[in-house]
């Protein structure tokens, strides 16, 4: 599910590697010395992203995610360590966000036409998905990471689209570091992670996209160094129902698409997996509850809110400072 809101700024003077994945593209801008084998690096980056897709895609019938979803309740399913790491993080963010982030929304996603099953909402499927949503994911999904397995205690359909792309970016960062690269910016859709700064010592400049459907425009610029960023919003994939815009992101507590005043929410974190999951959680939570969560966890968060025909910014941490100190140059243009 694309949540494109942030992109690398122009990579002038840098080497750029890229390739297709997950219905979009991954890319890396890097400052590499002559000892780095760019051909081998490209191959390993592509393999790392493909591995995540093969394990966690809801669209691939052979993926480990689909295999787990199809398994009978109570049956242990062997899973790769990478997927168990993502599931563990998903459950932790679910706890910390009071259920705003929930990996068990797969049936709702499909029912509303945003998944692999259908392209338009199906009222009967929506009703069944709402009725079948588990009350507490921790009681319905058990992980045994030492043994490399998981099992469902009740019927559920997992969807990791709100966290898997961020994890794929982390895997790219790991590959870059393994090849001795100390200056790089890895990106996949709206998720990015900086490995160090640029070779010049300057932070990596990342464009924050203005949340407008059908139009690509820069709202501001964020500077990154050894940091990840992810953005979730309502403007890339959505449904118009009357005067309401319903985002592709599901609100597990309402058991319906997100419907609030949040146009987008951007989160900074040490890992892109965390940034990705929390951007989804804070979009679902809305500005008041989301800011309270973020403040309690000392997170760097920027909300862009719709209202009265304009966008309003509300931020915490780095985004709560003045624009020049925060490294964010935003205009309402």
C-alpha positions, 0 to 999 in steps of 0.5 A, a space after each residue: 500500500 503506497 504511502 508516498 509522502 517523502 522522497 530523497 532530494 536530488 542526488 547530484 554528485 552521488 551514485 544512485 542505485 535503484 530497482 523495482 519492488 512491491 509495486 514501486 521502486 527502491 533507491 539508494 543514493 550513496 557516496 562510495 569510495 573506489 573499494 565498494 563493488 557497486 555491482 555486488 552492492 546493487 545485487 545484495 540490495 535488490 535481494 534484501 528487498 526481495 526477501 522482505 517481499 517474498 516473506 511479507 507480501 499479502 499479494 504473493 500466494 507463496 509468501 510466508 504471510 499468506 501461509 500463516 494466514 491460511 494455517 489452521 488455528 492452533 497450528 505452529 507455523 515455521 517462519 523466517 527470523 526476519 518476519 518474526 522480528 517484524 511481527 514482534 515489533 508490530 505487537 509491541 507498537 500495538 501495545 504501546 499505541 493502545 491498538 491504533 496500530 494493529 496487524 490484524 486488519 487484513 480482512 478489512 483491507 481486502 473488504 474495502 478494496 485496498 488489498 489483493 482480493 478486490 478493487 471496490 468495497 464489498 458491503 457483505 465482506 465489510 460486515 464479515 470482516 468487522 465481525 471477525 476482527 479479534 479484540 486483542 491481537 496479543 491473545 490471538 497471535 503467539 510468537 516463539 522466536 527462539 523456535 522460529 515459529 508462530 501460531 494463531 489462537 483464533 481466526 485472523 488475517 494479518 497485514 504487514 503493509 504498515 511496517 514491512 516497507 520500513 523494515 525493508 529500508 532497514 535491511 538495505 541500510 544493513 546491506 550498505 553498512 556490510 559493504 563498508 558504505 558510511 554515507 548513504 540514503 536508502 528509500 522505498 516509497 515514503 520510507 527513508 533511512 540515512 546511513 551517516 551523513 553525506 561525505 561532505 558532512 552535510 545531512 541528507 536532505 529529504 523532501 516532505 511531500 505536500 499532501 495533495 491528491 494527484 499532485 506532487 509538490 514539496 511542502 518542506 525539507 527534512 535533514 537526516 543523519 543516522 536517522 529514519 523517517 516515514 510518512 502516512 497520509 490520506 492522499 495517495 489511496 482513498 475513497 470518496 464517500 459523499 463529502 468524506 475522504 476515507 483513507 486506505 489505512 484501517 482504523 482497527 478500533 472503529 473497524 473502518 477506514 481512517 476518517 479524521 482531519 489528519 492529512 499526513 503524519 511524519 515520524 522520525 526514529 532510529 529504525 525505519 521499521 519503527 518510524 513506519 509503524 508509528 506513522 501508521 499508528 499516529 495517523 489512526 489515532 488522530 492529532 489529540 490522542 496521537 500527540 499524547 502518545 508521541 509526547 509520552 514516548 518523546 517522539 519527533 512527529 509532524 502532523 499536517 491537518 486539514 481544515 478551513 481550506 488550509 493545512 495546519 502544522 502541529 509538531 513535537 520534538 524536532 518538529 516542535 522547534 522553529 523551522 530553521 532549528 528543526 531542519 524543516 523549511 515548510 511553506 503553505 504556498 
